Amino acid sequence: MGRLKPGPEAALFAQHNARLRPPLTVKEIPEARGSAAEIRRREGAALLAALPEGALAVAMDLGGATPDSEELAALTAKWEESGRVVAFVIGGAEGLDPSVLARAEHKLSLGRLTWPHFLVRGLLAEQLYRAQAIRAGHPYHRAWRP
């Protein structure tokens, strides 16, 4: 949700997205206005409409699974093997509408902390790059470190 302006959040995303093969494609959706419930409803409808046909939707949600890096690497391998487009759905400040959560085949969390939705892009790109590195045996990920 929203338009990412130039700044550290955009730089963080760009840095890690440039390393991904293939890089992520981002579809930005304007933030809605109104009450919290109305914003979630409107943004939810826009997010669902933006999903590619047959996409495997992964909702970025505080209540989602919290895999470690190796588990995420295994999940991304499974998702890629499905042959479907994987679409990560990041909500706005009011979170994701229940309709989006219901459509998602997977719910993924970056931990119990609440992250601003613009930071989630960069954090997710880094974790996806880390997952690719793990699967490729690249030393970027140091499994021996806590």
Phi, psi and omega in degrees: 000142175086169180257124180279118180275158176303141181157189184297326179294317179294320180295319178300312179298311183300319181301312183277327178296326179295336180274339183288144175233110352284159177292157177289147171255131182251132173246110181272140181237131181301142177291143180274168177238159177127198177291166180304315180295319180292321178299311179301317180298310182295314180293323178300315179298319180293319179296316179297321179293332182277346181293133175298150179305127177074011182295149171273105185272131177240110181276127174276108189216138181306329181271006182281178178296150180237071181290156171279180187297319179294321178294322177295321177301317178294319178298313181296326176297315179298316180297318179294322179294340179293340180077006181260157172292131177263125181240115176273128184250118180246121180280178178269199184299333181269359180087187182266140177292148177306330179295325178288316179298323179292325180286331184293135177274340177219147174238128185234137179240147174267019178121178184282346178286151175272126180250141173299141186300332178287329176286330181302323179304310181293318179296318179294316179300319179297315181293325177291322175296316178301317179299318177296319180296318178300313182294331180270355183074019180284145184283006179306315179272128179252094186298336182285346180271143179290000000 
